[in-house]
Amino acid sequence: MLAVASLLALAPVQPALASRAALAAEKIDPASGPQWVTSDQRAASHFLALLQTSDLDGLDPARFKLKPMLKALRSASEGKLKAVDRANALFDRALVDYVTALRSTPSKEWAIVDRGAVPAAPSASALLAQAAAAPSLERWVDAMPFMHPSYADLRRAVAAARNSGDARAEAVLRVNLNRVRILPSSGRYVLVNIAAQRLYMYEDGRPADSMKVVVGQGRDDRKTPMMAGALTYASLNPYWNVPPDLVGDDVGIYVQKYGLGYLKSRGYQVLSDWGENPAVIDPATVDWQAVNDGKVRVRVRQLPGPRNVLGKIKYTFPNPYGVYLHDTSQPQLLTHEVRLFSGGCIRLEDAARLGRWLFGRSLKAASEEPDIKVPLDKPVPIYVAYLTAVPDGTSITYLEDVYGWDAKRLTESGAGSSLVAAN
């Protein structure tokens, strides 16, 4: 539960994605791809509409050579085979370019802590084979299955807000559309929505289960950051190593209020250093007032037990912020409607259930030894997102901007100022 910097202050690592040049060089066989030239040309029209409005995706429509595509489509409608092949080839190439562009520009809000968690664009052959196999190419284009399932719905909502002149809704929706772009289109992964304080377990690209979570407080030094990483192992009977910058607020003030007996009653140890084998030292030798004032830093560890803040289990994904998922000894916090109580880590409503989903079995410690590590056979991607506009099947649910990150993004883009001026 490490205190973390504000999301917008993070310097995300740009992922290594499939290069656009490499995909452009891949040969495309129009005969094996989707057939864009049909009697009604609905699929082609829908795709052209996507490209014409690709500024909604943060792209420049001019990159897609729309005039040659329209011209080729008109020539193909006359039934000449060469013209049909040319139109199909142009549309195939545009599809590859469009999907590659969408996957190559993730939002800078994301901190990429594991490059393997960032989905690359599919190969040209795989993408075109998927389109060709679709029972309806028109519906395939509308659904945009090469993106996260919520992407197409959010994009349509952005377009609707623009057409209706609702500038505020359009701005908020665009921020969320940009955040969703990094999420996988399919597969097995964990998604935590900070704004909803909820965790989702995805199977085959769809939510299979979910639970409430507690996330970081609204203070800048305690907000849970937006990250893309990979869960690698669980720890049973975990220690809680109190983050050095939280020792004063979370431990020190109570030592001064209740005395040194507070430490023993809650299983805290004061350690000599941050090494692998620190010595336990006498807490009476610590200047607790200096700790609380931020002048002295000391390592404090809580032993496993009924009062341990992490409960019985934690799930780790390597990241520089010390953030992880964990059980809790304070389940009452999960009963609140808004659950912003942690120092940055994510407390789980049902840690055991998540463990069964991750490992395919129940996790039980074979002894009372602390920090028993149980590795996953294969890392599971995790996305800690901040989504305040969420499609629910028929409409968009808007969530409270609990961290003020939407407002910050709108101000940075200039949209916030224009909205204030408009009001």
Secondary structure by P-SEA (a helix, b strand, c coil): cccccccccccccccccccaaaaaacccccccccccccccaaaaaaaaaaaaacccccccccccaaaaaaaaaaaaaaccaaaaaaaaaaaaaaaaaaaaaaaacccccccccccccccccccaaaaaaaaaacccaaaaaaaccccccaaaaaaaaaaaaaaacaaaaaaaaaaaaaaaccccccccbbbbcccccbbbbbccccccccccbbbbcccccccbbbbbbbbccccccccccccccccccccaaaaaacccccccccbbbbbcccccbbbbccccccaaaaaaaccbbbbbbbccccccccccccccccccccccccccccccccccccccccccbbbbccaaaaaaaaccbbbbbccccccbbbbbcbbbbbbbccccccccccbbbbcccccaaaaaaaaaaaaaaaaaaac
